[in-house]
Structure formats: structure tokens, C-alpha cells
């Protein structure tokens, strides 16, 4: 519940510190006094948009603070507090909004600066705003379904359904993206696969082309090389008067005198080395025919292989086999990525099929639960509406299941809806013997206000404790209906804190706390003054609401009204 509201330089208020009580807090005042200022301040500090004309003195900043007592029995609220790691050792939540003269707004919760999106989460838990404009929401099927789900405790089930649906839609988006990507790359991938097959068939080895070029060079000149080899062996070693024999002759000749002269010794040693080198040379040359031979078949094979490799190089515009193998690795990765994409698409489709079955199960369960809740809710609402001076009223809730699901038992893509498989219709008739029609076709403005009040009354019994704000919900209501409305609002205040702007004396007299809004134009600048009324001041305000004056009759009537309400409320409290 809200405990205190502090305002500085807000609208027509210079400075205000106002305390609230449990139960029913009524706000009254003459037309134009600014009764909605307090509601507007609470709305603003809990995240609504900042207007440019809210400062009483434009050159000064605006300060709004709303203090709420902590409701520890509310798990949603406690989870939010834990997520933000707020210090709530005083069992209170302090919401503050500061607005500079330039219009820049900053928000805080217990001293921690937060965004409006964070504050809105607290707003949804702590406060339920209701004004005359909200009544039009009641005519919308989406809002009617929200009411039914709130009443039936089905919000968590619908959230589960929505989470599955969002996952399905995310999967569909990814499948579409991957499929489009696969389609765009299909021709390129097919070309890559052809090239991969072509390169793999070649079984290329790094450096193979260079080795084949050397081998072909030798095969092309094998006869010439063998001829050189034969001639060299013959001339150096085998023939008469060969070079080898001559060197041996001179080696022996100089060897006889080597010890006698150093120069001869040097010549002798060099000759010996030449003989040894010629031996090695001859041995090496004799090996050449074993390694190189005339082989036309091999020559043809090498030429064919080399031509094929060179054609491949030319095709891929590269210079070496290494370049081809690098390209092969690159396009293999591209093809592998496409294969992974296709596998991903297949896995996503399987997951989508599984989730659609799960969605259908949850959706069907939600439909059954809604049907059950609709019977109970329509009965409760009809009872509350009849209390509001419409005793012949009929109220029905019709659940419509999507025709395709009902007839085929299959889930099609156009059956997807964030609200499940159902649509809802509220039917209403206020006149005896008249068949109920769609609410928007059958209800008048005054009747719609009463239907909305009945909805709020029924739902209040199923909500966690919170502040419920009624901004002139009693418009167009008077007489006996006003007494009934007063009793209903007070009954709601036994569980929830109620803040109600009213022009009805019946409601004003039922409040535990009576706040008066008064506009003072006596000074240089108009300002709004706000008071908590007690005793004689409250009797005077009730008398004004009754007759517009403080005549003795009006004062006695006001006093009697307050006493009657006190007696009635004491009885209600004893019953509860």
C-alpha cells in the first residue's frame, strides 16, 4: 500500500507531504479543483510519460516521491526486489522522480537509479489504475480475454504458451533465413561440389608438377644423356690410351721423384687425386643407364599427367598445385558450411514440429481451463451487476475455438495467436426478456461503468494486495445505486487499499481517510491545497457534496450519513 506522497513544484502544488491509510482513501473537491493531481503524480512516479507543463514554477525542478509499504507475501514483488538487489531493510519501497527545469527526468527506487521499463514492472504489481477511459477497454475482445485469464489464474499458463509460440516464431525466422541463404548459394555450391570432385579425382600431390617436369626433361633427352655417358666412359676409362691410363702413367712417373722435390710431391699428389676422381666419375657415369633409360610409355604417361595438371592450373588461373590444393580447402569449407546449414534446417524443422505438438497440448489445456473459468466468472459478474440496480441483467461469456483446429485437429500457421486458440465474446442484456447481445452493442455508457465496476470487484478477490485507484468511476451514478456502489468499493477496501476520486457523498462518507482538494486563487498565482479531513471539516465537505451548501439540514444529513456508514462498516468488518 502507498503510505506517503511528497510533491514539490508539481502542477499547482508548491510543496505537499500527504499520508494515506489502509482501506478506502476518498478524494473530493469542487469541479476544477484538480482532484486528479494526486493520481497523476502517482502515475508519473511509476513510469508514465513526462509532459512539458507540469512544473508550478518553470525555472525550478519537479520532485515526486511515493512511499509504499512492502508486501512480502507477494512473490512477484519479492522476486523483482531480489533481481535489483534493493535494500528493503525498512520494509518500504521509495519511488522518486526528479525532473529538471529543462525537462530531463531521472527515476530511483530506494536510491537506485532505474529505467522506466524497470519501474513499469513494479507498477503492474503495486497499482491498478482505473478511470472512465478504461471502460472502453472492456469492449475489446483482447481485454475481455485478459479478464477471463486473470480470473481463472491462467496468466502463467498463457505465458507458457506464449514462450513456446515465440520460440516457434524464432525458429521459423531462422529457417526462412537459412533457406533463403541456401537458395542464394545453391548454384555456387553445386559448382564447388563439381570442382571438389574434379580435384579429388586428380589425387594431386604438393610439388608433383615440378617433379614431373624434371622427369619429362630426362625422358625427352634420355638417348642423348646415355650417349654422353657411353662416350665419356670410353674416352676416360675403356679406350686404349684413355685419359685414365695416361694419368696413371704420369702418376707413376712423378712418383719416383716425389720425395726429392716439394713441387714434384705436389704434382704427384694432385695426379693421385685426379685418378681417384676419375674412378668416382666413371662409377657415377656407369650408374646413369640404370636410372635413365629410353621409356616411351612412361614418357607418354608423364606428358599426359603433366598436361592434365597444367590444364587444371589454367582452368583455376593458378601457377602451382599448392594453389589448387589451397582453393580445394576453401571451397570444401564452403560446401561443408552449406551441409551444416541444411542439417541445421532439418534439426530446426524437427524442433518446430515437437514444439507445435507441445503448443497444441498447452493451448488445448488453456482452452479447457478457460471454458471452466468462463462459467464461474459469468455467474459472479452477473450477480455483481444485478446488485448495481440492474436486477434483470444477463451476462454470458462465450468461448470460440478456432474453426480449423476444431474441425481438423491440426495446428496450422494461421492458428497461431499470442492469446491461444480461443477468442472470447461478452454478451449482455439489462432488460428482462431481451436476448443478450455483444457487450459493445447492448450496453449504455452508465451500464458499462457498472459492468466495469463489477469486473473490478470480482477480480479484486483474486489479486494480490495492491493499491486500486478509481478516478471518478461513479460518473452518471446516483440514488440507490450510489449506496450499492459505495458498499462494493468499501468491501474491496477490506482486502486492498483503495484511492477513489468521487463526487458521491455515499462513497466519500465510507472512506477511512478523506482528502479534500481545494484550489486557492486568492494570491498572485493559483495554487492547489490538499487536506486530510476529520470531524467537523469532513461533515462540512459531505454536506457540500449533498446540497452544495452547509445548511443545517445538509449538515445533519451529512452527520447521519457518516454515522450510518460507520455502523455499516463495523458490521462488515465483524462479518469478515
C-alpha positions in Angstrom: 0.0 0.0 0.0 1.0 3.6 -0.5 1.9 5.3 2.7 3.0 8.8 1.7 3.2 11.1 -1.3 5.6 14.0 -1.4 5.3 16.6 -4.1 7.4 19.7 -4.8 6.7 22.2 -7.6 4.2 19.9 -9.3 1.3 21.3 -11.4 -0.4 23.8 -8.9 1.3 22.4 -5.8 4.3 24.2 -4.3 5.0 21.6 -1.6 3.0 18.7 -0.2 3.5 15.8 2.1 0.4 13.6 2.3 -0.1 10.4 4.2 -2.6 7.7 3.2 -4.2 4.9 5.2 -5.2 1.3 4.7 -8.7 0.7 3.3 -10.6 3.4 1.4 -9.0 6.8 0.8 -11.5 9.1 -0.8 -10.6 12.3 -2.7 -13.2 15.0 -3.1 -13.3 18.6 -4.1 -15.2 21.0 -6.3 -15.2 20.6 -10.1 -11.9 22.1 -11.5 -10.1 21.9 -8.1 -7.6 19.4 -9.5 -8.7 16.2 -7.9 -6.7 14.2 -10.4 -3.4 15.8 -9.4 -2.6 13.1 -6.8 -3.4 10.3 -9.3 -1.3 12.0 -11.9 1.6 12.2 -9.5 1.4 8.5 -8.7 1.1 7.7 -12.4 4.1 9.8 -13.2 6.4 8.5 -10.5 5.5 4.9 -11.5 6.7 5.4 -15.1 4.2 7.4 -17.2 5.5 9.9 -19.8 6.6 13.3 -18.6 4.7 16.3 -20.0 6.3 19.7 -20.6 3.8 21.7 -18.5 4.0 20.0 -15.1 6.2 22.5 -13.1 4.4 25.0 -10.9 7.4 27.4 -11.3 9.1 26.6 -14.7 12.5 27.6 -13.5 12.5 25.1 -10.7 12.8 21.3 -10.8 9.9 18.9 -10.0 10.2 16.3 -7.2 7.8 13.4 -6.7 8.2 10.7 -4.1 5.8 7.8 -3.4 6.5 5.6 -0.4 5.0 2.1 -0.4 5.0 -0.4 2.4 6.5 -3.7 1.4 4.1 -6.6 0.8 6.4 -9.6 1.5 3.7 -12.1 0.8 3.7 -11.1 -2.9 6.3 -13.5 -4.6 6.4 -11.4 -7.9 7.3 -8.3 -5.9 9.9 -10.1 -3.9 11.5 -11.6 -7.0 11.8 -8.1 -8.5 13.4 -6.7 -5.4 15.9 -9.6 -5.3 16.7 -9.2 -9.0 17.6 -5.5 -8.4 19.3 -6.2 -5.1 17.3 -3.4 -3.4 17.8 -2.6 0.2 14.4 -3.1 1.8 15.5 -3.4 5.4 12.9 -0.8 6.4 10.2 -2.8 4.7 9.4 0.1 2.4 9.8 1.0 -1.3 10.6 4.6 -2.2 9.9 5.7 -5.7 11.4 9.0 -6.7 11.2 11.0 -9.9 13.2 14.2 -10.4 12.5 16.4 -13.4 14.9 19.3 -14.2 13.7 22.7 -15.4 14.9 21.6 -18.8 12.6 18.6 -18.7 15.1 15.8 -18.1 13.7 13.1 -15.8 15.5 10.5 -13.7 13.9 7.8 -11.6 15.0 6.0 -8.5 13.8 3.1 -6.3 15.3 3.1 -2.8 18.1 5.3 -4.1 19.0 3.1 -7.1 18.6 4.8 -10.4 16.4 2.8 -12.8 14.7 3.0 -16.2 11.0 3.4 -16.8 10.9 -0.2 -18.0 12.0 -1.4 -14.6 9.5 0.8 -12.8 6.7 -0.4 -15.0 7.2 -3.9 -13.6 6.6 -2.6 -10.1 3.7 -0.6 -11.3 1.9 -3.7 -12.7 2.3 -5.4 -9.3 1.6 -2.5 -6.9 -1.1 -0.4 -8.5 -4.3 -1.0 -10.6 -5.4 2.3 -12.2 -9.0 2.7 -13.4 -10.7 5.6 -15.0 -13.6 6.3 -17.3 -11.4 5.7 -20.4 -10.6 2.2 -19.2 -14.2 1.3 -19.5 -13.9 1.4 -23.3 -11.2 -1.3 -23.0 -13.9 -3.6 -21.7 -15.5 -3.6 -25.2 -12.3 -5.1 -26.8 -12.1 -8.9 -27.1 -8.4 -8.9 -26.1 -9.1 -7.1 -22.8 -12.1 -9.4 -22.2 -9.8 -12.4 -22.6 -7.3 -10.8 -20.2 -10.1 -10.5 -17.6 -11.0 -14.2 -18.0 -7.4 -15.4 -17.7 -6.8 -13.2 -14.7 -9.9 -14.5 -13.0 -9.0 -18.1 -13.8 -5.4 -17.8 -12.7 -4.4 -18.7 -16.3 -1.8 -15.9 -16.9 1.1 -18.3 -16.1 -0.3 -20.9 -18.5 -0.8 -18.3 -21.2 2.8 -17.1 -20.6 4.0 -20.7 -21.0 2.0 -20.8 -24.3 3.5 -17.5 -25.4 7.0 -18.6 -24.6 6.6 -21.7 -26.8 5.0 -19.7 -29.5 7.8 -17.1 -29.5 10.3 -19.9 -29.8 8.4 -21.4 -32.7 8.4 -18.0 -34.4 12.1 -17.5 -33.8 12.7 -21.0 -35.3 10.6 -20.1 -38.3 12.5 -16.9 -38.8 15.8 -18.8 -38.7 14.5 -21.5 -41.1 13.4 -18.8 -43.6 16.8 -17.1 -43.3 18.8 -20.3 -43.7 16.6 -21.5 -46.6 17.0 -18.2 -48.4 20.7 -18.3 -47.9 20.9 -21.9 -49.2 18.8 -21.0 -52.2 21.0 -18.0 -53.0 24.2 -20.1 -52.8 22.8 -23.3 -54.4 24.3 -22.8 -57.9 27.7 -21.7 -56.4 27.6 -24.7 -54.1 26.9 -27.1 -57.0 29.8 -25.6 -58.9 32.0 -26.0 -55.8 31.0 -29.6 -55.5 31.8 -30.3 -59.1 35.2 -28.7 -58.7 35.9 -30.7 -55.5 35.1 -33.9 -57.3 37.3 -32.9 -60.2 40.3 -32.1 -57.9 39.8 -35.2 -55.7 39.8 -37.3 -58.9 43.2 -35.9 -59.8 44.7 -37.0 -56.5 47.2 -34.2 -56.6 50.3 -34.1 -54.5 52.0 -30.9 -53.5 55.1 -30.4 -55.8 54.1 -33.1 -58.1 54.1 -30.9 -61.2 57.7 -29.8 -60.6 58.8 -33.4 -60.2 57.0 -34.4 -63.3 58.6 -31.6 -65.3 62.1 -32.8 -64.3 61.3 -36.4 -65.1 59.9 -35.5 -68.5 63.0 -33.4 -69.3 65.2 -36.5 -68.6 62.9 -38.8 -70.6 62.9 -36.5 -73.5 66.7 -36.4 -73.6 67.5 -40.0 -72.3 69.1 -41.1 -75.6 71.4 -38.0 -75.6 72.3 -38.5 -71.9 73.1 -42.2 -72.4 75.2 -41.4 -75.5 77.2 -38.8 -73.5 77.6 -41.4 -70.7 78.9 -44.1 -73.0 81.3 -41.7 -74.8 82.6 -40.4 -71.5 83.3 -43.9 -70.1 85.0 -45.0 -73.3 87.2 -41.9 -73.6 88.1 -41.6 -70.0 88.5 -45.2 -69.0 87.8 -48.0 -71.5 89.7 -47.0 -74.7 93.4 -47.5 -75.5 95.4 -44.5 -74.4 92.5 -43.4 -72.3 92.7 -40.4 -70.1 92.7 -42.7 -67.0 95.7 -44.7 -68.4 97.6 -41.6 -69.2 97.1 -40.1 -65.8 98.2 -43.4 -64.2 101.3 -43.3 -66.3 102.2 -39.7 -65.2 101.3 -40.5 -61.6 103.8 -43.4 -61.6 106.4 -41.3 -63.4 106.3 -38.4 -61.0 106.0 -40.7 -58.1 109.6 -41.9 -58.5 110.9 -38.3 -57.8 108.3 -37.1 -55.3 110.5 -37.4 -52.3 113.2 -35.4 -53.9 111.4 -32.2 -54.6 108.4 -30.5 -52.9 106.9 -29.3 -56.2 107.1 -32.8 -57.7 105.5 -34.0 -54.5 102.6 -31.6 -55.0 102.2 -32.6 -58.7 102.2 -36.3 -57.7 99.5 -35.8 -55.0 97.3 -33.9 -57.5 97.7 -36.6 -60.0 96.7 -39.3 -57.5 93.6 -37.2 -56.6 92.7 -36.9 -60.3 93.0 -40.7 -60.7 90.7 -41.2 -57.7 88.2 -38.6 -59.1 88.2 -40.3 -62.4 87.4 -43.6 -60.7 84.5 -41.9 -58.9 83.4 -40.2 -62.1 83.4 -43.4 -64.1 81.5 -45.2 -61.4 78.8 -42.5 -61.3 78.6 -42.4 -65.1 78.2 -46.1 -65.2 75.1 -45.7 -62.9 73.3 -43.4 -65.2 71.9 -46.1 -67.6 70.5 -47.9 -64.5 68.5 -44.7 -63.6 67.8 -43.3 -67.0 66.5 -45.4 -69.9 64.6 -44.9 -73.0 60.9 -45.4 -71.9 58.3 -44.1 -74.4 55.3 -45.5 -72.4 56.5 -43.7 -69.2 57.2 -40.6 -71.3 53.6 -40.7 -72.6 52.2 -41.2 -69.1 54.2 -38.3 -67.7 53.3 -36.0 -70.6 49.6 -36.8 -70.2 49.6 -36.3 -66.4 51.6 -33.1 -66.7 49.3 -31.7 -69.5 46.2 -32.6 -67.3 47.7 -30.8 -64.4 48.6 -27.7 -66.5 45.1 -27.6 -67.9 43.8 -27.6 -64.3 46.1 -24.8 -63.4 45.0 -22.8 -66.4 41.3 -23.5 -65.5 41.7 -22.2 -62.0 44.2 -19.5 -63.0 46.9 -20.5 -60.7 50.6 -21.4 -61.1 51.2 -24.4 -58.8 49.5 -27.4 -57.4 49.8 -25.8 -54.0 47.5 -23.1 -55.2 44.9 -25.7 -56.4 45.0 -27.5 -53.1 44.5 -24.3 -51.2 41.5 -23.5 -53.3 40.2 -27.0 -52.7 40.3 -26.4 -49.0 38.5 -23.1 -49.3 35.6 -24.5 -51.4 35.4 -27.7 -49.3 34.7 -25.4 -46.3 32.0 -23.6 -48.2 30.3 -26.8 -49.2 30.7 -28.2 -45.6 29.1 -25.0 -44.3 26.1 -25.5 -46.6 25.8 -29.1 -45.5 25.8 -27.8 -41.9 23.2 -25.3 -42.8 21.0 -28.0 -44.3 21.5 -30.1 -41.2 20.6 -27.1 -39.1 17.4 -26.5 -41.1 16.4 -30.2 -40.7 17.1 -30.0 -36.9 15.1 -26.8 -36.7 12.1 -28.3 -38.5 12.2 -31.3 -36.2 12.3 -29.0 -33.2 9.5 -26.9 -34.6 7.3 -30.0 -35.1 8.0 -31.0 -31.5 7.2 -27.5 -30.2 4.0 -27.3 -32.2 2.8 -30.5 -30.6 3.7 -29.0 -27.2 2.0 -25.8 -28.1 -1.2 -27.6 -29.1 -1.2 -29.5 -25.8 -0.8 -26.3 -23.7 -3.3 -24.5 -26.0 -5.9 -27.2 -25.5 -5.3 -27.2 -21.8 -5.7 -23.4 -21.8 -9.0 -23.7 -23.7 -10.5 -26.2 -21.3 -9.4 -24.1 -18.3 -10.9 -21.0 -19.9 -14.2 -22.8 -20.5 -14.4 -23.8 -16.9 -13.4 -20.3 -15.7 -15.9 -18.6 -18.0 -18.9 -20.4 -16.4 -17.9 -19.3 -13.0 -16.9 -15.7 -14.0 -20.1 -15.1 -15.9 -22.1 -16.2 -12.9 -20.2 -14.0 -10.5 -20.3 -10.9 -12.8 -24.0 -11.4 -13.4 -24.6 -11.4 -9.6 -22.5 -8.2 -9.1 -24.1 -6.4 -12.0 -27.6 -7.2 -10.6 -26.6 -5.6 -7.3 -25.9 -2.4 -9.2 -29.6 -1.5 -9.9 -29.9 -3.8 -12.9 -31.7 -6.8 -11.4 -32.8 -8.3 -14.7 -29.4 -8.3 -16.2 -28.0 -11.3 -18.0 -24.2 -11.7 -18.6 -22.7 -14.5 -20.6 -19.2 -15.4 -21.7 -18.8 -17.4 -24.9 -15.5 -19.1 -25.8 -14.9 -19.6 -29.5 -12.3 -22.0 -30.6 -10.7 -21.5 -34.0 -12.7 -23.4 -36.6 -9.7 -25.1 -38.3 -8.4 -26.6 -35.1 -11.9 -27.7 -34.1 -12.6 -29.4 -37.4 -9.2 -30.9 -38.4 -7.5 -31.3 -35.0 -4.4 -29.9 -36.8 -2.4 -26.8 -36.0 -1.9 -24.5 -39.0 0.3 -21.5 -39.0 -2.7 -19.1 -39.2 -3.9 -20.6 -35.9 -1.0 -19.1 -34.0 -2.1 -16.4 -31.7 -0.4 -14.9 -28.6 -3.7 -15.5 -26.8 -4.0 -19.2 -27.5 -6.6 -20.9 -29.7 -9.6 -19.1 -28.4 -11.5 -15.8 -28.9 -14.0 -14.6 -26.3 -17.3 -12.7 -26.5 -19.0 -11.0 -23.6 -22.8 -11.0 -24.1 -25.1 -8.7 -22.1 -28.7 -7.7 -21.6 -30.0 -5.4 -18.9 -33.7 -5.9 -19.7 -35.9 -8.8 -18.9 -36.9 -11.0 -21.8 -34.3 -9.5 -24.1 -31.7 -11.9 -25.5 -28.2 -10.9 -24.6 -26.1 -9.3 -27.4 -22.4 -8.4 -27.7 -21.5 -6.1 -24.9 -20.5 -3.3 -27.2 -23.9 -3.5 -28.9 -26.0 -3.9 -25.8 -24.6 -1.6 -23.1 -25.1 2.1 -22.5 -22.5 4.4 -21.0 -23.8 4.2 -17.5 -24.3 0.4 -17.7 -20.8 0.0 -19.0 -19.5 1.8 -15.9 -21.3 -0.6 -13.7 -20.2 -3.7 -15.6 -16.6 -2.5 -15.2 -17.1 -2.0 -11.5 -18.4 -5.5 -11.3 -15.4 -6.8 -13.1 -13.0 -4.9 -10.7 -15.0 -6.2 -7.7 -14.8 -9.8 -8.8 -11.1 -9.7 -9.9 -10.1 -7.9 -6.7 -10.8 -11.1 -4.8 -8.2 -13.0 -6.8 -5.4 -10.4 -6.9 -2.5 -9.9 -4.5 -2.9 -6.9 -2.2 -2.4 -3.7 -4.1 -3.4 -0.1 -4.5 -6.6 0.2 -6.6 -7.2 3.7 -8.0 -10.7 4.7 -9.1 -10.8 8.0 -11.0 -14.5 9.1 -11.0 -15.8 5.6 -11.6 -19.1 6.9 -10.2 -19.9 9.2 -13.1 -23.5 9.0 -14.1 -24.5 7.1 -10.9 -26.7 8.3 -8.1 -29.5 7.4 -5.8 -29.8 3.8 -4.5 -27.1 2.7 -7.0 -24.7 5.1 -5.3 -25.3 3.3 -2.0 -24.6 0.0 -3.5 -21.5 1.3 -5.3 -20.3 2.7 -2.0 -20.7 -0.7 -0.3 -18.9 -2.5 -3.1 -15.9 -0.2 -3.1 -15.7 -0.4 0.7 -15.9 -4.2 0.5 -13.0 -4.2 -1.9 -11.1 -2.0 0.5 -11.2 -4.7 3.2 -8.5 -6.6 1.1 -7.0 -3.8 -1.0 -6.0 -0.2 -0.4 -8.4 1.9 -2.5 -7.9 5.5 -3.6 -11.2 6.9 -5.1 -11.9 10.3 -6.6 -15.6 10.7 -6.2 -18.5 13.2 -6.4 -20.8 11.0 -4.4 -21.4 11.6 -0.7 -22.2 8.0 -0.2 -18.7 6.9 -1.3 -17.0 9.9 0.5 -18.6 9.0 3.8 -17.4 5.4 3.5 -13.7 6.3 3.5 -11.3 5.7 6.3 -9.3 8.6 5.1 -11.0 11.7 3.5 -8.7 14.0 1.4 -10.0 17.4 0.2 -8.6 19.1 -2.9 -9.1 22.9 -2.9 -8.0 25.5 -5.4 -6.9 28.8 -4.0 -6.8 31.8 -6.3 -6.5 34.5 -3.7 -2.8 35.2 -4.3 -0.9 36.3 -7.3 -0.8 32.7 -8.7 -3.4 30.0 -8.3 -2.3 27.0 -6.2 -3.9 23.8 -5.1 -4.2 23.0 -1.4 -4.8 19.4 -0.1 -6.0 18.5 3.4 -6.9 15.3 5.3 -10.4 15.9 6.7 -11.7 14.9 10.1 -14.6 15.8 12.4 -16.4 18.9 11.6 -14.4 19.7 8.4 -15.4 16.3 7.0 -19.1 16.8 7.9 -19.0 20.2 6.1 -17.5 18.7 2.9 -20.1 15.9 2.9 -22.8 18.5 3.3 -21.4 20.4 0.4 -21.5 17.3 -1.7 -25.1 16.6 -0.7 -26.6 20.0 -1.4 -23.9 22.4 -2.4 -24.2 24.3 0.9 -23.6 23.9 4.6 -27.2 24.4 5.7 -28.3 22.8 9.0 -30.3 20.2 7.1 -27.3 19.3 4.9 -25.0 19.2 7.9 -27.4 16.9 9.8 -27.8 14.7 6.8 -24.0 14.5 6.4 -23.6 13.6 10.0 -26.2 10.9 9.8 -24.6 9.6 6.6 -21.2 9.3 8.3 -22.7 7.6 11.4 -24.7 5.1 9.2 -21.6 4.3 7.2 -19.5 3.7 10.4 -22.1 1.4 11.8 -22.4 -0.5 8.5 -18.7 -0.8 8.1 -18.3 -2.1 11.7 -20.8 -4.8 10.8 -19.0 -5.7 7.6 -15.7 -5.9 9.5 -17.2 -8.2 12.1 -18.5 -10.5 9.3 -15.1 -10.7 7.7 
